[in-house]
């Protein structure tokens, strides 16, 4: 989800809730302790130099039960961050403390922000010798095709 989408959603919300991939909600007394721009400059396993930038929200579960983060407050923090840190309309990544700091993507289901699972991937599969994933075909789908003819699909 892009930062511009988050801002539009916050303008319409009365309360903010974040839902973890397992369906649990982040406790209502969370704080957003950071809004920032993260720049990653790296070389992939194929030798290609890459740059990635994301907007980062860090959620913190405080023992402060008397305060709740309201949408307009988070919107103000975001606007200040955009101005002071020169943040563009980047993808949003969320950090949240579990057993260790977890990194999540962000989505919205019409009510809650959804923390989505992120996966690692090889960015240079063609240079690493990783074969392309083969297309899986069910044999039952081949029954309508002529077989064992010059234009068939089984030879």
PyMOL commands that set and color helices and strands:
alter all, ss='L'
color gray80, all
select helices_A, chain A and resi 3-12+71-85+125-128+139-142
alter helices_A, ss='H'
color red, helices_A
select strands_A, chain A and resi 18-19+30-43+49-61+92-97+101-108+113-117
alter strands_A, ss='S'
color yellow, strands_A
deselect
rebuild
show_as cartoon
